[in-house]
Amino acid sequence: MQNNQTQKIAIFPGSFKPFHQGHQKIVTKALPLFDLIYVVVTKNINKKINYDFNEQKKIIEQLYQNEDKVKIIVNESQLTAQFAHELKAKFLIRGIRNETDARYEIDASWINNTLNNQLTTILFPSSIQDHKISSTLLREVASYGVDLKK
């Protein structure tokens, strides 16, 4: 593998509660482009989610246990742009499902780039099959005891 200076390192942050097939497809699309992808289980102050970050980390680690280019880590206390700088990540991976997501991610990319001018946001559109999937909706359905994976 290349040294840290020439490696293409990306971060893919999110609350990932749950980490669903849409998230997995984004990682799959990004894998050929990067030498290392950090999937970062991170706090989102806009979401009222009460869960154990390390437990979520373990769940995602199971999915990527055989993929050396994917590392799962936790960020509970830093802004994403600052965290990316510490990891020497130059790329921020984000998925978009619709126009609303795109607008939000473009605005966020401007802020992130202001905080860390070495950080470039890469947007991955969801597939047509996944554009309606959201962790919020999956949590709501699960709260009623329904498992959509059946």
DORO-299523 format. One record per residue: residue number from 1; residue in one letter; x negated, y, z negated of N, C-alpha, C, O in turn. Coordinates in nm, 3 decimals. Each point is the difference from the previous one (the first is absolute). Layout:
residues N
- NUM;a;X;Y;Z;X;Y;Z;X;Y;Z;X;Y;Z
...
//
This chain:
residues 150
- 1;m;-0.085;-0.118;0.000;0.085;0.118;0.000;-0.089;0.124;0.000;-0.114;-0.005;-0.046
- 2;q;0.166;0.113;0.098;-0.074;0.126;0.008;-0.020;0.059;-0.139;0.069;-0.037;-0.095
- 3;n;-0.166;0.132;0.085;-0.016;0.065;-0.129;0.114;0.099;-0.021;0.075;0.032;0.092
- 4;n;-0.064;0.015;-0.215;0.111;0.087;-0.039;0.009;0.128;0.082;0.109;0.054;0.018
- 5;q;-0.223;-0.004;0.032;-0.001;0.124;0.076;0.065;-0.015;0.137;0.061;0.095;0.050
- 6;t;-0.072;-0.212;0.011;0.054;-0.019;0.135;0.129;-0.082;0.003;0.062;-0.014;0.106
- 7;q;-0.023;-0.038;-0.219;0.125;-0.076;-0.005;0.120;0.090;0.022;0.004;0.114;-0.045
- 8;k;0.094;-0.168;0.115;0.129;0.070;0.015;0.089;-0.051;-0.114;0.054;-0.111;0.005
- 9;i;-0.039;0.197;-0.107;0.076;-0.037;-0.119;0.130;0.079;-0.002;0.002;0.121;0.021
- 10;a;0.108;-0.193;-0.048;0.132;0.062;-0.006;0.067;-0.034;-0.132;-0.032;-0.101;-0.064
- 11;i;0.125;0.188;0.025;0.085;-0.032;-0.114;0.145;-0.001;0.047;0.039;0.077;0.088
- 12;f;0.037;-0.165;-0.147;0.144;-0.009;0.026;0.069;0.008;-0.136;0.023;-0.102;-0.065
- 13;p;0.012;0.225;0.022;0.059;0.016;-0.132;0.152;-0.011;0.002;0.065;0.031;0.100
- 14;g;-0.010;-0.075;-0.211;0.144;-0.005;-0.015;0.038;-0.058;-0.134;-0.082;-0.064;-0.066
- 15;s;0.206;0.086;0.026;0.046;-0.062;-0.124;0.026;-0.150;0.023;-0.011;-0.080;-0.093
- 16;f;0.046;0.044;0.216;0.012;-0.140;0.041;0.082;-0.084;-0.096;-0.040;-0.110;-0.038
- 17;k;0.155;0.161;-0.001;0.085;-0.076;-0.089;0.133;-0.022;0.069;0.091;0.080;-0.020
- 18;p;-0.076;-0.184;0.099;-0.096;-0.106;0.026;-0.085;0.027;0.125;0.031;0.087;0.081
- 19;f;-0.139;-0.163;-0.069;-0.082;0.000;0.120;0.070;-0.092;0.098;-0.001;-0.122;-0.019
- 20;h;0.062;0.177;0.123;0.086;-0.080;0.088;-0.064;-0.022;0.137;-0.113;0.042;0.025
- 21;q;0.187;-0.109;0.063;-0.053;-0.037;0.132;-0.039;0.121;0.083;-0.093;-0.009;0.081
- 22;g;0.161;0.121;-0.099;-0.038;0.122;0.072;-0.140;0.045;-0.040;-0.080;0.041;0.085
- 23;h;0.050;-0.047;-0.216;-0.135;0.034;-0.047;-0.103;-0.098;0.056;-0.108;0.040;0.044
- 24;q;0.142;-0.168;-0.046;-0.091;-0.102;0.051;-0.031;0.023;0.148;-0.114;-0.016;0.043
- 25;k;0.213;0.053;0.033;-0.022;0.024;0.144;-0.090;0.120;0.024;-0.079;0.001;0.094
- 26;i;0.089;0.101;-0.179;-0.089;0.114;0.013;-0.144;-0.043;-0.025;-0.090;0.039;0.075
- 27;v;0.067;-0.118;-0.179;-0.135;-0.051;-0.027;-0.050;-0.083;0.118;-0.115;0.013;0.041
- 28;t;0.200;-0.098;0.014;-0.038;-0.084;0.114;-0.040;0.086;0.120;-0.098;-0.030;0.068
- 29;k;0.174;0.136;-0.041;-0.033;0.091;0.111;-0.132;0.072;-0.025;-0.076;0.024;0.094
- 30;a;0.049;0.012;-0.218;-0.119;0.078;-0.034;-0.127;-0.084;-0.008;-0.109;0.053;0.021
- 31;l;0.120;-0.180;-0.050;-0.119;-0.084;-0.021;-0.104;0.006;0.112;-0.119;0.009;-0.029
- 32;p;0.159;-0.014;0.157;-0.103;0.004;0.105;-0.072;0.135;0.010;-0.107;0.008;0.061
- 33;l;0.162;0.096;-0.119;-0.056;0.134;0.012;-0.101;0.036;-0.108;-0.079;0.093;0.017
- 34;f;0.080;-0.168;-0.129;-0.081;0.038;-0.115;-0.086;-0.115;-0.050;0.034;-0.118;0.018
- 35;d;-0.145;0.154;-0.081;-0.088;-0.100;-0.061;0.051;-0.041;-0.138;-0.023;-0.112;-0.045
- 36;l;0.092;0.204;-0.021;0.051;-0.025;-0.133;0.127;0.083;-0.021;0.003;0.120;0.031
- 37;i;0.100;-0.184;-0.084;0.125;0.070;-0.033;0.027;-0.022;-0.148;0.012;-0.113;-0.047
- 38;y;-0.002;0.223;-0.026;0.044;-0.005;-0.139;0.151;0.021;-0.001;0.049;0.106;0.038
- 39;v;0.024;-0.207;-0.083;0.142;0.016;-0.026;0.006;0.050;-0.144;-0.039;-0.070;-0.093
- 40;v;0.090;0.192;0.077;-0.005;0.067;-0.131;0.139;0.007;-0.060;0.086;0.074;0.048
- 41;v;-0.064;-0.152;-0.153;0.124;0.008;-0.075;-0.011;0.127;-0.083;-0.084;0.011;-0.089
- 42;t;0.170;0.085;0.120;-0.016;0.133;-0.058;0.128;0.055;-0.058;0.111;-0.039;0.038
- 43;k;-0.128;0.130;-0.130;0.114;0.067;-0.064;0.057;0.103;0.097;-0.073;0.075;0.063
- 44;n;0.205;-0.073;-0.054;0.070;0.101;0.078;0.091;0.074;-0.097;0.100;-0.055;-0.047
- 45;i;-0.134;0.181;0.018;0.078;0.074;-0.100;0.142;0.026;0.045;0.085;0.034;-0.083
- 46;n;-0.056;-0.050;0.212;0.135;0.023;0.052;0.090;-0.122;-0.014;0.120;0.008;0.025
- 47;k;-0.178;-0.121;-0.064;0.078;-0.122;-0.015;0.002;-0.039;-0.146;-0.104;-0.004;-0.067
- 48;k;0.221;-0.025;0.017;0.017;-0.042;-0.139;-0.009;-0.153;-0.006;0.101;-0.069;-0.017
- 49;i;-0.223;0.019;0.032;-0.021;-0.144;0.000;-0.078;-0.035;-0.126;-0.107;0.055;-0.026
- 50;n;0.160;-0.146;-0.050;-0.067;-0.045;-0.120;-0.052;-0.142;0.025;0.078;-0.096;0.001
- 51;y;-0.207;0.084;0.018;-0.054;-0.133;0.021;-0.149;-0.001;-0.032;-0.065;0.103;-0.012
- 52;d;0.015;-0.224;0.000;-0.141;-0.021;-0.031;-0.079;0.003;0.130;0.015;-0.087;0.085
- 53;f;-0.101;0.189;-0.071;-0.081;0.016;0.121;-0.087;-0.123;0.025;-0.014;-0.045;0.114
- 54;n;-0.044;-0.008;-0.221;-0.090;-0.115;0.017;0.075;-0.126;0.041;-0.054;-0.084;0.071
- 55;e;0.177;0.070;-0.117;0.082;-0.114;0.043;0.031;0.011;0.149;-0.007;-0.099;0.073
- 56;q;0.041;0.219;-0.029;0.026;0.022;0.143;-0.127;-0.028;0.080;0.007;-0.059;0.108
- 57;k;-0.121;0.102;-0.159;-0.129;-0.024;0.065;-0.022;-0.151;0.020;-0.041;-0.043;0.108
- 58;k;0.070;-0.036;-0.211;-0.019;-0.146;0.009;0.089;-0.062;0.108;-0.042;-0.090;0.072
- 59;i;0.165;0.140;-0.062;0.093;-0.052;0.102;-0.056;0.024;0.140;0.003;-0.089;0.084
- 60;i;-0.054;0.210;-0.059;-0.053;0.033;0.132;-0.132;-0.074;0.026;-0.027;-0.041;0.112
- 61;e;-0.054;0.024;-0.217;-0.126;-0.074;0.015;0.024;-0.142;0.050;-0.078;-0.052;0.079
- 62;q;0.187;-0.010;-0.125;0.035;-0.135;0.045;0.015;-0.005;0.153;-0.042;-0.095;0.065
- 63;l;0.104;0.199;-0.010;0.023;0.005;0.145;-0.128;0.010;0.080;-0.008;-0.050;0.112
- 64;y;-0.093;0.115;-0.169;-0.124;0.028;0.074;-0.122;-0.071;-0.059;-0.113;0.043;0.021
- 65;q;0.137;-0.150;-0.094;-0.110;-0.071;-0.064;-0.102;-0.055;0.100;-0.116;-0.022;-0.037
- 66;n;0.155;-0.001;0.160;-0.092;-0.053;0.101;-0.045;0.104;0.101;-0.058;-0.034;0.103
- 67;e;0.084;0.160;-0.131;-0.038;0.108;0.092;-0.105;0.089;-0.066;0.031;0.082;-0.086
- 68;d;-0.157;-0.100;0.127;-0.112;0.074;-0.060;0.005;0.150;0.026;-0.059;0.077;-0.075
- 69;k;0.128;-0.035;0.178;0.004;0.142;0.036;0.108;0.077;-0.076;0.015;0.121;0.020
- 70;v;0.059;-0.189;-0.107;0.106;0.067;-0.076;-0.028;-0.018;-0.149;-0.017;-0.111;-0.050
- 71;k;0.012;0.224;-0.020;-0.019;0.002;-0.146;0.120;0.072;-0.062;0.044;0.104;0.051
- 72;i;0.007;-0.158;-0.159;0.115;0.060;-0.068;-0.051;0.066;-0.128;-0.068;-0.063;-0.081
- 73;i;0.103;0.191;0.064;-0.042;0.074;-0.119;0.116;0.084;-0.051;0.102;0.014;0.066
- 74;v;-0.119;0.041;-0.186;0.104;0.080;-0.065;-0.049;0.143;-0.019;-0.117;0.022;-0.034
- 75;n;0.205;0.073;0.056;-0.027;0.141;-0.029;0.121;0.055;-0.076;0.107;0.020;0.057
- 76;e;-0.126;0.003;-0.186;0.110;0.052;-0.082;-0.013;0.148;-0.031;0.093;0.060;-0.054
- 77;s;-0.208;0.001;0.087;-0.021;0.134;-0.055;-0.062;0.104;0.093;-0.022;0.113;-0.042
- 78;q;-0.006;-0.148;0.167;-0.064;0.097;0.088;0.083;0.028;0.124;0.081;-0.082;0.043
- 79;l;-0.103;0.200;0.013;0.057;0.029;0.131;-0.065;-0.091;0.103;-0.119;-0.033;-0.010
- 80;t;0.196;-0.008;0.108;-0.049;-0.092;0.102;-0.125;0.051;0.070;-0.094;-0.076;0.021
- 81;a;0.091;0.203;0.014;-0.115;0.057;0.072;-0.127;-0.009;-0.084;-0.107;-0.028;0.053
- 82;q;0.118;0.052;-0.183;-0.115;-0.009;-0.088;-0.044;-0.146;-0.015;-0.120;-0.030;0.001
- 83;f;0.216;-0.058;-0.015;-0.029;-0.142;-0.014;-0.070;-0.052;0.127;-0.095;-0.078;-0.009
- 84;a;0.142;0.120;0.125;-0.062;-0.040;0.126;-0.145;0.045;0.006;-0.087;-0.075;0.044
- 85;h;0.061;0.197;-0.090;-0.138;0.052;-0.001;-0.091;-0.089;-0.085;-0.111;-0.032;0.041
- 86;e;0.158;-0.007;-0.159;-0.078;-0.088;-0.088;-0.030;-0.134;0.065;-0.107;-0.057;-0.021
- 87;l;0.202;0.007;0.099;-0.017;-0.130;0.067;-0.077;0.010;0.131;-0.027;-0.101;0.064
- 88;k;-0.008;0.224;-0.024;-0.067;0.026;0.127;0.087;-0.038;0.120;-0.049;-0.034;0.107
- 89;a;0.181;0.041;-0.130;0.097;-0.028;0.107;0.021;0.126;0.081;0.024;0.108;-0.054
- 90;k;-0.034;-0.122;0.185;0.019;0.114;0.090;0.137;-0.001;0.066;0.038;0.095;0.069
- 91;f;0.037;-0.204;-0.089;0.129;-0.017;0.066;0.108;-0.036;-0.101;-0.022;-0.080;-0.091
- 92;l;0.138;0.140;0.110;0.117;-0.026;-0.083;0.107;-0.061;0.089;0.045;0.062;0.096
- 93;i;-0.006;-0.183;-0.127;0.101;-0.074;0.078;0.138;0.028;-0.058;0.021;-0.008;-0.121
- 94;r;0.072;0.042;0.210;0.138;0.021;-0.040;0.092;-0.060;0.105;-0.029;0.002;0.119
- 95;g;0.141;-0.055;-0.165;0.101;-0.053;0.090;0.114;0.100;0.010;0.033;0.069;-0.096
- 96;i;0.027;-0.063;0.213;0.116;0.086;0.019;0.112;-0.080;0.066;-0.023;-0.079;0.091
- 97;r;0.145;0.103;-0.140;0.117;-0.071;0.053;0.086;0.089;0.087;0.072;-0.048;0.088
- 98;n;-0.079;0.178;-0.113;0.091;0.091;0.068;-0.056;0.142;-0.002;-0.111;0.024;-0.047
- 99;e;0.190;0.067;0.098;-0.040;0.140;0.010;-0.024;0.063;-0.139;-0.091;0.080;-0.017
- 100;t;0.173;-0.117;-0.078;-0.016;0.052;-0.136;-0.134;-0.043;-0.059;-0.071;0.082;-0.058
- 101;d;0.038;-0.211;0.073;-0.131;-0.049;-0.048;-0.113;0.073;0.070;-0.098;0.040;-0.063
- 102;a;0.111;-0.021;0.194;-0.107;0.065;0.078;-0.023;0.142;-0.050;-0.115;0.041;-0.018
- 103;r;0.221;0.034;-0.003;-0.014;0.138;-0.048;-0.069;0.002;-0.137;-0.092;0.079;-0.022
- 104;y;0.136;-0.165;-0.069;-0.060;-0.007;-0.133;-0.149;-0.034;0.009;-0.083;0.063;-0.065
- 105;e;0.051;-0.164;0.147;-0.140;-0.045;0.009;-0.090;0.105;0.066;-0.117;0.013;-0.036
- 106;i;0.171;0.060;0.132;-0.078;0.108;0.062;-0.029;0.109;-0.103;-0.113;0.049;-0.010
- 107;d;0.215;-0.010;-0.066;-0.021;0.100;-0.105;-0.101;-0.050;-0.104;-0.089;0.075;-0.042
- 108;a;0.103;-0.200;0.001;-0.093;-0.057;-0.099;-0.142;-0.005;0.056;-0.096;0.020;-0.074
- 109;s;0.083;-0.047;0.204;-0.135;-0.008;0.059;-0.069;0.136;-0.005;-0.121;0.006;-0.019
- 110;w;0.196;0.102;0.036;-0.059;0.134;-0.009;-0.053;0.026;-0.141;-0.110;0.052;-0.017
- 111;i;0.189;-0.088;-0.083;-0.043;0.018;-0.138;-0.121;-0.087;-0.030;-0.099;0.047;-0.057
- 112;n;0.105;-0.174;0.096;-0.112;-0.092;-0.024;-0.128;0.049;0.067;-0.108;-0.008;-0.057
- 113;n;0.122;0.060;0.179;-0.118;0.049;0.071;-0.054;0.128;-0.063;-0.120;0.025;0.006
- 114;t;0.206;0.055;-0.066;-0.045;0.119;-0.073;-0.081;-0.041;-0.123;-0.101;0.062;-0.033
- 115;l;0.147;-0.167;-0.036;-0.069;-0.049;-0.120;-0.125;-0.080;0.033;-0.095;-0.003;-0.078
- 116;n;0.094;-0.061;0.196;-0.113;-0.084;0.041;-0.009;0.010;0.152;0.067;-0.073;0.073
- 117;n;-0.152;0.165;-0.025;-0.005;0.025;0.144;-0.065;-0.113;0.080;-0.010;0.009;0.122
- 118;q;-0.035;-0.113;-0.189;-0.054;-0.117;0.068;0.107;-0.106;0.026;-0.027;-0.102;0.064
- 119;l;0.148;0.126;-0.113;0.107;-0.099;0.006;0.092;0.023;0.119;0.058;0.108;0.015
- 120;t;-0.044;-0.210;0.068;0.089;0.005;0.116;0.114;-0.098;-0.023;-0.022;-0.116;-0.032
- 121;t;0.144;0.164;0.049;0.118;-0.085;-0.016;0.032;-0.068;0.132;0.006;0.064;0.105
- 122;i;0.014;-0.194;-0.111;0.039;-0.081;0.116;0.142;-0.050;-0.026;0.026;-0.069;-0.099
- 123;l;0.067;0.105;0.189;0.140;-0.040;-0.017;0.031;-0.122;0.087;-0.031;-0.003;0.119
- 124;f;0.092;-0.097;-0.180;0.041;-0.121;0.071;0.152;-0.007;0.001;0.062;-0.016;-0.105
- 125;p;0.000;0.028;0.222;0.145;-0.014;0.006;0.040;-0.144;-0.031;-0.069;-0.095;0.038
- 126;s;0.182;0.081;-0.106;0.050;-0.135;-0.029;0.054;-0.062;0.128;0.029;0.069;0.098
- 127;s;-0.015;-0.200;-0.101;0.064;-0.068;0.113;0.150;0.025;-0.011;0.050;0.037;-0.106
- 128;i;0.020;-0.057;0.214;0.144;0.023;0.002;0.071;-0.088;-0.104;0.101;0.041;-0.057
- 129;q;-0.153;-0.162;0.034;0.061;-0.090;-0.098;-0.017;0.050;-0.143;0.081;-0.032;-0.086
- 130;d;-0.187;0.111;0.061;-0.032;0.041;-0.137;0.036;0.144;-0.031;-0.023;0.045;-0.113
- 131;h;0.077;0.028;0.207;0.017;0.143;-0.024;0.105;0.033;-0.106;0.004;0.113;-0.049
- 132;k;0.079;-0.208;0.012;0.100;0.024;-0.105;-0.045;-0.050;-0.137;0.068;0.025;-0.100
- 133;i;-0.180;-0.094;0.092;-0.047;-0.055;-0.127;-0.058;0.111;-0.087;-0.084;0.079;0.045
- 134;s;0.129;-0.074;-0.168;-0.060;0.092;-0.096;-0.008;-0.070;-0.135;0.090;-0.075;-0.037
- 135;s;-0.197;0.101;-0.035;-0.016;-0.059;-0.133;0.115;0.041;-0.092;0.045;-0.080;-0.082
- 136;t;0.001;0.202;0.096;0.110;0.049;-0.084;0.125;-0.084;0.021;0.064;-0.042;-0.097
- 137;l;-0.029;0.017;0.223;0.119;-0.082;0.029;-0.020;-0.145;-0.048;0.093;-0.061;-0.053
- 138;l;-0.213;0.007;0.072;-0.027;-0.137;-0.044;0.012;-0.012;-0.152;0.052;-0.100;-0.051
- 139;r;-0.101;0.202;-0.024;0.013;-0.001;-0.146;0.147;0.005;-0.042;0.041;-0.070;-0.093
- 140;e;0.038;0.153;0.163;0.142;0.012;-0.034;0.071;-0.133;0.020;0.076;-0.044;-0.087
- 141;v;-0.099;-0.022;0.201;0.064;-0.128;0.028;-0.046;-0.104;-0.103;0.082;-0.078;-0.051
- 142;a;-0.211;0.075;0.019;-0.053;-0.096;-0.098;0.059;0.022;-0.139;0.015;-0.095;-0.077
- 143;s;0.018;0.221;0.044;0.056;0.028;-0.133;0.135;-0.068;-0.019;0.045;-0.018;-0.113
- 144;y;0.020;-0.021;0.224;0.126;-0.073;-0.006;-0.021;-0.151;0.014;0.096;-0.075;0.017
- 145;g;-0.221;0.032;-0.024;-0.030;-0.142;0.005;0.001;-0.061;0.138;0.005;-0.123;0.012
- 146;v;-0.009;0.204;0.092;0.004;-0.051;0.137;-0.143;-0.003;0.055;-0.073;0.098;-0.008
- 147;d;0.035;-0.212;0.064;-0.132;-0.016;0.061;0.017;-0.003;0.151;0.053;-0.097;0.054
- 148;l;-0.098;0.201;0.015;0.016;0.007;0.146;-0.095;-0.093;0.075;0.014;-0.016;0.122
- 149;k;-0.107;-0.045;-0.190;-0.098;-0.086;0.067;0.056;-0.139;0.027;-0.062;-0.079;0.072
- 150;k;0.177;0.049;-0.126;0.061;-0.134;0.018;0.052;-0.015;0.140;0.054;-0.105;0.034
//
